[in-house]
Amino acid sequence: MSAAMARAAQIDAIADNLANVDSPGFKGVRPTFSSFLPPGGPTDKILCGAVGSAIDMQPGTTETTSEPTDVTPDGDLFFAVQMAGGKVGYTRNGHILAGSDGILHIAGLPVLSTTGDIISVPPGNDVMIDPTGEVRTGRQVVGSLALWSSSGPMDRLGKSLLAPSAGTQMNQVADGSVRVGELELGNISALESTVQLIGAQRNYELAIQAIQTYRQLDQTAVKAGLVR
């Protein structure tokens, strides 16, 4: 049963990765497994389980869009967005859009500038982003995209939204740059995920078959006891 539960968790993680191969800024999740003795139980059996998950922070593939507000941060930098309650989230999703109110947002969340303010432009104006991260409407600079680096692991809050794990520090980078007209897509290969999904499903089926075999043995033992 522990093996079946572990494989079910693996299947869920792989399916989520596979569904978001083309999602901008998506970082795949890889479950971690461990074997252990059952607490307070027999010592002749070793259980296994999915005990956690790790976010794969490797860069994803890039797609050229030629849109002036599609940007990819260089290196391993992140954009900052404002979440509910005023908290700050981080993302490599650079698909930036201007709302009807002129506020720039990524996946519905306001984009933050180097000063920590929400970036907005006069409604109806064309928006351009420079490789330095400066946001312009015509010749007017209305703000500059904040770029951040992480000192440690991150926690995933959504498809492309991340937050620093406990003990991880986020540092604003003054000389960061972006690639304009490009989007970073998911960092998980569709082929790799498909192969992993097939293997996980087969192992899950083997675990279920083992459970059914033990059940049949139990039923046979009960019948033998009744005959005696």
C-alpha positions in Angstrom: 0.0 0.0 0.0 2.8 2.4 0.8 4.4 1.7 -2.6 1.1 2.3 -4.4 0.6 5.6 -2.5 4.1 6.7 -3.4 3.6 5.9 -7.1 0.3 7.7 -7.0 2.0 10.8 -5.8 4.7 10.4 -8.5 2.0 10.1 -11.2 0.3 13.3 -10.0 3.6 15.2 -10.1 4.5 13.9 -13.6 1.0 14.6 -14.9 1.2 18.2 -13.6 4.6 18.7 -15.2 3.4 17.3 -18.5 0.3 19.5 -18.5 2.5 22.7 -18.1 5.3 22.0 -20.6 4.3 25.2 -22.5 3.3 27.3 -19.5 5.6 30.4 -19.3 7.9 30.3 -16.3 6.8 26.9 -15.1 9.2 24.9 -12.9 8.7 21.2 -12.7 8.3 19.3 -9.4 10.2 16.0 -8.7 9.0 13.9 -5.8 11.5 12.5 -3.4 11.2 9.0 -2.0 12.5 7.3 1.1 12.4 3.8 2.6 11.8 3.3 6.3 10.7 0.8 9.0 7.1 1.1 10.1 7.0 2.9 13.5 6.0 0.5 16.2 5.5 -2.4 13.8 7.4 -5.4 12.6 11.0 -5.0 11.7 11.1 -7.5 8.9 9.2 -5.1 6.5 10.6 -2.0 4.8 8.1 0.6 3.6 8.6 3.3 0.9 6.9 6.6 0.5 6.9 9.9 -1.2 8.3 12.1 1.6 8.6 15.4 -0.2 9.1 17.2 -3.5 11.8 19.3 -5.0 11.4 22.1 -7.5 13.6 21.8 -10.6 15.0 25.3 -11.0 16.8 24.6 -14.3 16.0 27.1 -17.0 13.3 26.1 -19.5 13.2 26.3 -23.2 12.6 29.8 -24.8 10.1 30.8 -27.4 10.5 33.9 -29.6 7.3 35.9 -29.7 8.6 39.3 -30.9 6.1 41.0 -28.5 7.6 44.1 -26.9 6.2 43.1 -23.4 7.3 39.5 -23.5 10.6 39.3 -21.6 12.9 36.6 -20.1 15.2 37.5 -17.2 18.8 36.6 -17.9 20.5 33.9 -15.8 18.5 32.7 -12.9 16.8 36.0 -12.0 13.1 36.5 -11.1 10.5 39.2 -11.5 8.6 40.3 -8.5 4.7 40.5 -8.3 2.4 41.6 -5.6 0.2 38.8 -4.2 -3.0 39.0 -2.1 -2.4 40.7 1.3 0.6 42.6 -0.1 3.0 39.7 0.0 5.6 39.4 -2.7 5.9 36.5 -5.1 8.6 35.7 -7.7 8.3 34.3 -11.2 10.2 33.8 -14.4 7.0 34.2 -16.4 7.7 37.3 -18.4 4.4 37.5 -20.3 3.5 41.1 -19.1 0.2 42.7 -20.0 -1.3 46.1 -19.3 -4.8 46.0 -17.8 -7.6 48.4 -18.6 -6.5 50.5 -15.6 -2.9 50.7 -17.0 -1.4 48.4 -14.3 1.1 45.9 -15.6 0.5 42.4 -14.5 1.8 38.9 -14.9 -0.9 36.1 -14.7 -3.2 38.7 -13.1 -0.7 39.9 -10.4 0.7 43.4 -10.4 4.3 43.7 -11.5 6.7 45.5 -9.0 9.4 48.0 -9.8 12.8 48.4 -8.4 11.3 50.7 -5.8 8.8 48.1 -4.7 5.9 50.0 -6.3 3.3 48.7 -8.8 4.1 49.7 -12.3 1.3 51.4 -14.2 1.1 53.2 -17.5 -1.4 55.7 -18.9 -4.3 53.6 -20.3 -4.3 53.3 -24.1 -0.6 53.9 -24.5 1.8 51.4 -26.1 4.2 49.8 -23.7 7.8 49.0 -24.5 10.4 47.2 -22.3 14.2 47.8 -22.7 16.8 45.1 -22.2 17.7 46.9 -19.0 14.2 46.3 -17.7 13.0 49.9 -18.1 9.3 50.3 -19.0 8.5 53.1 -21.4 5.5 54.7 -23.1 7.0 56.5 -26.0 10.0 58.4 -24.6 8.7 58.4 -21.0 10.2 56.0 -18.5 7.4 54.9 -16.1 9.3 52.4 -14.1 11.9 49.6 -14.1 11.3 45.9 -13.6 12.8 44.6 -10.4 15.0 41.6 -10.8 15.8 39.3 -7.9 18.2 36.4 -7.2 17.6 33.6 -4.8 20.2 32.3 -2.3 18.5 28.9 -1.9 15.5 26.7 -2.7 12.1 28.0 -3.5 8.5 26.8 -2.9 6.0 26.7 -5.7 2.7 28.6 -5.1 1.2 28.1 -8.5 2.1 27.3 -12.1 4.9 29.9 -12.3 4.6 31.6 -8.9 7.3 30.9 -6.4 8.2 32.0 -2.8 11.5 31.6 -0.9 11.7 28.6 1.3 12.6 28.9 5.0 16.1 30.3 5.2 16.3 31.5 1.6 17.2 35.1 1.0 16.0 37.1 -2.0 18.4 39.8 -3.2 17.6 42.6 -5.7 20.0 42.8 -8.6 20.9 46.2 -9.8 22.6 45.3 -13.0 20.3 42.6 -14.3 18.9 42.5 -17.8 16.1 40.9 -19.8 15.7 39.4 -23.3 12.9 41.2 -25.0 10.6 39.3 -27.4 11.2 36.0 -25.7 9.4 33.8 -23.2 10.8 31.0 -21.1 8.5 28.0 -21.1 8.4 25.0 -18.8 11.7 23.3 -18.0 10.3 19.8 -18.2 10.6 17.7 -21.4 7.4 16.3 -22.7 9.1 13.2 -23.9 10.9 12.7 -20.6 7.7 13.2 -18.7 5.8 10.7 -20.9 8.4 8.0 -20.4 8.4 8.7 -16.6 4.5 8.5 -16.5 4.5 5.2 -18.3 7.0 3.7 -15.8 5.2 5.1 -12.8 1.9 3.8 -13.9 3.4 0.3 -14.5 4.9 0.3 -11.0 1.6 1.5 -9.5 -0.2 -1.4 -11.2 2.4 -3.8 -9.8 1.8 -2.5 -6.3 -1.9 -2.9 -6.7 -1.4 -6.5 -8.0 0.7 -7.3 -4.9 -2.1 -6.0 -2.7 -4.6 -8.2 -4.5 -2.3 -11.2 -4.2 -2.0 -10.7 -0.4 -5.8 -10.3 -0.2 -6.3 -13.6 -2.0 -3.8 -15.3 0.3 -5.7 -14.0 3.3 -9.0 -15.3 1.9 -7.4 -18.7 1.2 -6.0 -18.8 4.8 -9.4 -18.0 6.2 -11.1 -20.7 4.1 -8.5 -23.2 5.2 -9.1 -22.4 8.8 -12.9 -22.8 8.4 -12.4 -26.2 6.8 -10.2 -27.4 9.8 
